[in-house]
Amino acid sequence: MATYLGAFPFPSQAPAILTADALLKVVTLLTGRYTKVLKRGKGQWTRILYQSLAVYDRKSLHIRDDQDGRPNLDELDHSGDPKQATQSKSSGFSVDQSTGDDEDLEDDDDLTLAALDSLDAIGVFQEAEKINLLRSIIPSDNFLKLLELLLLVAPLDAQQDLSAHASELSDKRIAAIRQTAHNMLSSFGIDKGPGVSYKTFKKVINTTLPHLFDGLRPLFEHFLFAKEIDLSRRTSAISSPQSPTMPKTPKAPKTPATPKSPPIPIPVLPREGEILTVPILNQLSFFLKPNGDPLFHRLRPLYSGAEQGFSMGSFEKSIFNWQSPTILLVAGTQLPSDPTGSRERAFADSLPHSRLPSSNASTPTSPASSTHPPPHPSSSTSSTSNHAQRLVFGAYIPVPWTQTHKHNFGTHATLLFQLAPTHDLFPASSLATDYIYFSKPPSHPVAGLGFGSAAPGSASQQATSSAAAGAAGSSSPTSQRQRHGGSLGGAGGLGGGGGVFTPGPVSLHLDDALEFGAFTHLASGGGSFHASGLRSADWQDRFEVEAVEVWGVGGEEEVERQRKAWEWEEREARRRRDVNVGKGDVEADRELLKMAGLIVGERSGGSMA
């Protein structure tokens, strides 16, 4: 990569020898100091970064070598069929066939042209400098190593010593980084070819990983500044020069400075959770920057099902006093097609009978993705099939949590995402506002929490319940499903019989016991969240919950505000428990005991005589 960037803006001279000038070009491009040279901004920077990583896929293109050993791109091996060779030369990879949106591939390398135009050197740009992006890919193995590096340096500061991170690279941390990199790599469609094409690279970066390369800036800024520099030394020498008539005083011999031990880095997390580890936090930082600030050093653990218990009550007590944004993470094991236990069967009956296929049919998984923590402690389906995979979903909630009665809460900044076994984002839509709901039993027949479905008790839920009740007698399984919950409808959601929970087109639902969950994805969209920009299939993943975590986004001020709210609630609860009996007011005590039925007239109650 660096040898290509060192040849900028003449790609035909790559690989370049990394001289001082070439290294300066590399540092300039990778630290974001290119705005005066590249007029078209970050979009063109992403393109040149792809070119620095890409190679020609000679195996797919059947490229033959000339006698001098160089690849001959103009002569393809198609058994002497010039027509077929011409078609293959123009088409490139099958995944990059023209679909009407490839105008950016026909602009004669706008990045290089913009740079040459800024340098007033457009005349020297020749045909040989052009890069055919359709014939290039980034090899999967190379890109995987780059993702691992980006996950490692994501929390790095420009002035932070690199050696301070060496102690954190345990075997467990390296394995977690590699697994997270595999999950991210799967979103680039590596199952369709030997590498990543420019079209896929650009789409995934723009839609799901906008901050993927932000860690390169502080990493390469280490080349700009010396570790120890005293800027005041020269200034003091110039400001107070010694007089030529004054005798020079002999200087004392300098004692060798003792080497300073590198400072211990401040942890980016107060502590790791079952789901949120440092590699997962780094993955979140690639697309989440609340108010433009990174997530590092700003997350506080609020709720963990393993510690506070898997219940809606403990969830509410731990989270509802937090007045800043939160991040919810849920991990689970995919359920088999046929329920194997009573509780799993009850959850399946509460969802539409016509089930969508799961996402694992089209999502590649790595061998390590089958490793997961023990299942939910209260579940009766502790045994899973060998092919079950671990799923990790999450949501960014920009507003405080609240009890849902008739209307959902949340704003357009709410975000749904998937972290494993693939990486994907589902941003909020303006077609509907059913972003978040939190419904505790027994206030509603269908209780639980989720995203993207209408709130229990809302007008849309009532309408869907009435429509489902009219068709309740038409099928025998309906009456059985009515015993498990009400109907919850959303525009464009999956239909179901009476008493069946109807999820939204793109939605996440957890039951009231936080034991099972379901993520639904309809490619047609139409709900409160946009469909995936990377996958065009309809699917639904039903899973057994293993861990649920909620992390608060904020600093010490938010923690102090939550602590004061907890103290106020505790004082109010203590005041309600204290009954003013036997503290001097005899008549008031007597009247209170009469109301409780403990005394009748002048005699105490409770006697059968």
Helices and strands as residue ranges (DSSP letters): H 2-5, G 11-13, H 20-30, H 42-53, E 55-56, H 58-61, E 63-65, E 71-76, H 82-91, G 94-96, G 103-106, H 110-118, G 122-124, G 127-129, G 133-135, E 136-139, H 140-153, G 162-168, H 171-186, G 190-192, E 195-196, H 198-208, H 216-220, G 221-223, H 231-239, H 278-285, G 290-292, E 299-304, H 305-308, H 312-319, E 326-334, H 342-349, G 359-361, G 367-370, E 390-397, E 415-420, E 424-427, E 436-439, E 448-451, H 459-470, G 472-474, H 476-482, E 506-511, E 516-521, E 539-553, H 556-577, H 586-595, E 599-600, E 603-604
